Amino acid sequence: MRYSLVAALAVAISATAVAQDQPASASGWQTFEEDGGRSGAILKADNGSQIVIKCDKPGKREVHAMIMSANDKLAVPNDRPISRPIRFQFDNKSPATENWRFYETYAMASGKTGDRALARFIVDLRKANKVRTILSTGIGPDVDLSFDVAGAQEAIAHVYEACRDSAPA
């Protein structure tokens, strides 16, 4: 039940964000800012899957990233997220693997932890035009998603600035 609410909230936030969006550039990224300090950037793939970079309240280490699958479950519902591998391939570079927190319909990397997975993702995302992600669900076949991420640098800068934080170098 708890994760259903989290997933519903994430989808609602995304829908609200798109309704209040501002183009980050000529790219597919949409940025948003809401009352209370919530801000972010959303990129939707052709199949409806999304990359979301957001900040729920301004402050250091408050930015987090989510990859939401439109069609696949990523984990079984449970009380705690499951740490699972996610493989990224930015443009034509060699794939890299990180562990993210998996929820039923999305995977998340947080800036609050000592883990540098979010920082590495943000650094590579800013410079890329395309990213392929392969999410290891542990409950079925891997989920393979691709995104055209051109313009990410501007979108990421917007989120970190609105959050009053410094983007990773």
Secondary structure, DSSP 8 states (H G I E B T S, - for coil): -HHHHHHHHHHHHHHHHHHT-EESSSSS-EEEE-TTS-EEEEEE-TTS-EEEEEESSSSTT-EEEEEE-SS---S---SS-EEEEEEEEETTS--EEEEEEE-SSEEEEESSSS--HHHHHHHHHHH-SEEEEEE--SSSS-EEEEEE-TTHHHHHHHHHHHTT-----
